[in-house]
Amino acid sequence: LRYLGIDGYSFSDRAAIISKLRFLQTLEADSYYPIYETIDLRKLTSLRHVIGKFAGELLIGDAANLQTLRFISSDSWNKLKPELLINLRDLEIYEDYDEDFDRRVSVSWASLTKLRSLRVLKLYYLRLESEEAVRSTDVISPSLESVTLVGITFEEDTMPFLQKMPRLEDLILLHCNYSGG
C-alpha cells in the first residue's frame, strides 16, 4: 500500500495499524477535528507526504524522504527535529485559533531556517519568535519560493527578514498585524 486516505475520526482506531505499513508513501488523514493521538511513523522509511490535522505527538524519526508535512500543530512541530527533514519541500503549521495571543505556542524562525529544501511555507495563527542568530544571517531559506502567513501578529518588522529569502516569489499575508513601533 502506497497511499492511504482516511478520515480523522477513524484514525485513532487505526493508528497502530498504520505504523506497520512499511511501504506507505502518502498518509492523508482528512479531519475537521485535530488528531490528538501519538502517531508513530518512524518505521515508514518510504513516507513522502503526511497530511492531516495532527495535534498529538508525531513521531517521524529519520524522515529523509519526507517532502510534504501539512497541517501539523505548532506544539507537534516544536517536538520534531527539523534538521532531520532534509528533503521537506512543503510545510504547513497551524495553531488552534485563539484570540489570546499570549497563550499561543511559539514557533521559532530558527527551526524553519534549518529546512534547506523548503519551497512552500504556510503558517496559521502562530506566534513567531525571531532570534538574533537568524536576524544576523545574510541568507535565510535559500530555496523558499512561497510564504503564506495567516493571522500572525508581528512584534517587529518582517520585511528585512523576508528580503533575505533570495527565491521568494509569492508572499501572502492574511489577517496579520504589526504591533511593533
C-alpha positions as CSV (number, residue, x, y, z in Angstrom):
1,L,0.0,0.0,0.0
2,R,1.5,3.3,-1.1
3,Y,-1.4,5.7,-0.5
4,L,-3.8,5.8,2.5
5,G,-6.5,8.3,2.8
6,I,-8.5,8.1,6.0
7,D,-10.9,10.4,7.9
8,G,-9.5,11.7,11.1
9,Y,-12.5,10.3,13.1
10,S,-11.5,6.7,12.2
11,F,-7.8,7.4,12.5
12,S,-7.5,6.8,16.2
13,D,-8.7,3.3,15.9
14,R,-6.2,2.5,13.2
15,A,-3.1,4.4,14.3
16,A,-1.3,1.2,15.4
17,I,-2.0,-0.5,12.1
18,I,-0.8,2.5,10.0
19,S,2.6,2.3,11.7
20,K,3.0,-1.2,10.1
21,L,2.5,-0.1,6.5
22,R,6.2,-0.1,5.7
23,F,5.9,1.0,2.0
24,L,3.4,3.7,2.6
25,Q,4.4,6.9,0.7
26,T,1.4,9.2,1.4
27,L,-0.7,9.4,4.5
28,E,-3.7,11.7,4.2
29,A,-5.8,12.0,7.3
30,D,-8.7,14.3,6.4
31,S,-10.2,15.7,9.5
32,Y,-12.2,18.7,10.8
33,Y,-11.1,17.8,14.3
34,P,-7.5,17.5,15.4
35,I,-5.9,14.1,15.9
36,Y,-4.5,14.1,19.4
37,E,-3.2,10.5,19.5
38,T,0.6,9.9,19.3
39,I,1.3,8.8,15.7
40,D,4.4,6.6,15.2
41,L,5.7,6.9,11.7
42,R,9.3,6.0,12.5
43,K,9.3,2.7,10.6
44,L,7.8,4.2,7.5
45,T,11.0,5.0,5.7
46,S,9.3,5.4,2.3
47,L,6.9,8.0,3.6
48,R,7.0,11.2,1.5
49,H,3.7,13.0,2.2
50,V,2.0,13.4,5.6
51,I,-1.2,15.5,5.5
52,G,-3.6,15.8,8.4
53,K,-4.6,17.9,11.4
54,F,-2.1,16.4,13.8
55,A,-2.2,17.9,17.2
56,G,-0.7,15.0,19.2
57,E,2.9,13.9,19.1
58,L,4.1,12.9,15.6
59,L,7.0,10.5,15.8
60,I,8.8,10.8,12.5
61,G,12.3,9.7,13.2
62,D,14.7,9.6,10.2
63,A,12.5,11.3,7.7
64,A,15.0,11.8,4.9
65,N,12.3,11.1,2.3
66,L,9.6,13.3,3.7
67,Q,8.7,16.0,1.2
68,T,5.3,17.3,2.5
69,L,4.1,17.9,6.0
70,R,0.8,19.7,6.0
71,F,-1.3,21.0,8.9
72,I,0.8,19.9,11.8
73,S,0.1,21.8,15.1
74,S,2.7,24.2,16.4
75,D,3.0,22.1,19.5
76,S,3.8,18.9,17.5
77,W,6.2,20.9,15.3
78,N,8.2,22.0,18.3
79,K,8.7,18.4,19.3
80,L,10.3,17.5,15.9
81,K,13.9,17.8,14.9
82,P,13.8,19.9,11.7
83,E,17.4,19.2,10.9
84,L,16.3,15.6,10.0
85,L,13.8,16.8,7.5
86,I,16.4,17.4,4.8
87,N,14.1,17.0,1.8
88,L,11.0,18.7,3.2
89,R,9.6,21.0,0.5
90,D,6.1,21.8,1.7
91,L,5.2,22.7,5.3
92,E,2.1,24.0,6.9
93,I,1.9,24.7,10.7
94,Y,-1.2,25.8,12.5
95,E,-2.2,26.9,15.9
96,D,-5.8,26.4,17.0
97,Y,-7.2,29.9,16.6
98,D,-7.1,31.7,19.9
99,E,-7.8,35.4,20.4
100,D,-5.4,35.5,23.3
101,F,-2.1,36.0,21.6
102,D,-0.1,35.3,24.8
103,R,-1.4,31.8,25.0
104,R,-0.4,30.7,21.5
105,V,2.5,28.3,21.2
106,S,5.6,30.0,19.8
107,V,7.4,28.7,16.8
108,S,11.0,29.7,16.2
109,W,12.1,31.1,12.9
110,A,15.4,29.3,13.5
111,S,13.7,25.9,13.3
112,L,12.3,26.9,9.9
113,T,15.6,28.1,8.5
114,K,17.1,24.6,9.1
115,L,14.8,23.3,6.3
116,R,17.2,23.9,3.4
117,S,14.9,22.3,0.7
118,L,11.7,24.1,1.8
119,R,9.9,25.7,-1.1
120,V,6.4,26.3,0.3
121,L,5.7,27.5,3.8
122,K,2.2,28.2,5.3
123,L,1.8,29.4,8.9
124,Y,-1.6,29.9,10.5
125,Y,-2.3,31.9,13.7
126,L,1.2,31.3,15.2
127,R,3.4,33.3,17.5
128,L,6.7,33.6,15.7
129,E,9.9,34.1,17.6
130,S,12.9,35.7,15.9
131,E,16.4,35.1,17.3
132,E,19.4,37.3,16.9
133,A,21.2,34.5,15.1
134,V,18.5,34.5,12.4
135,R,18.5,38.3,12.1
136,S,22.3,38.4,11.6
137,T,22.3,35.8,8.8
138,D,22.7,37.1,5.2
139,V,20.6,34.4,3.5
140,I,17.6,32.6,5.1
141,S,15.9,29.6,3.5
142,P,17.6,29.8,0.1
143,S,15.0,27.6,-1.7
144,L,11.8,29.1,-0.3
145,E,9.6,30.4,-3.1
146,S,6.2,30.9,-1.4
147,V,5.2,32.1,2.1
148,T,1.6,32.4,3.3
149,L,1.1,33.9,6.8
150,V,-2.4,33.9,8.2
151,G,-3.4,35.6,11.5
152,I,0.2,36.3,12.5
153,T,1.0,39.2,14.9
154,F,4.4,40.5,14.2
155,E,6.3,42.1,17.0
156,E,9.0,43.5,14.7
157,D,9.2,44.5,11.0
158,T,9.5,41.3,9.0
159,M,10.4,42.9,5.7
160,P,14.2,42.9,6.4
161,F,13.9,39.2,7.3
162,L,11.8,38.3,4.2
163,Q,14.3,40.1,1.9
164,K,16.9,37.5,3.0
165,M,15.0,34.9,1.1
166,P,16.5,35.1,-2.4
167,R,14.0,32.9,-4.2
168,L,10.8,34.2,-2.6
169,E,8.3,34.9,-5.3
170,D,4.9,34.8,-3.5
171,L,4.1,36.4,-0.2
172,I,0.6,36.2,1.1
173,L,-0.4,38.0,4.3
174,L,-3.9,37.5,5.5
175,H,-5.3,38.9,8.8
176,C,-1.8,39.8,10.0
177,N,-1.0,42.6,12.5
178,Y,2.2,44.5,13.2
179,S,2.4,45.5,16.9
180,G,5.9,46.9,16.7
181,G,7.0,50.5,16.6
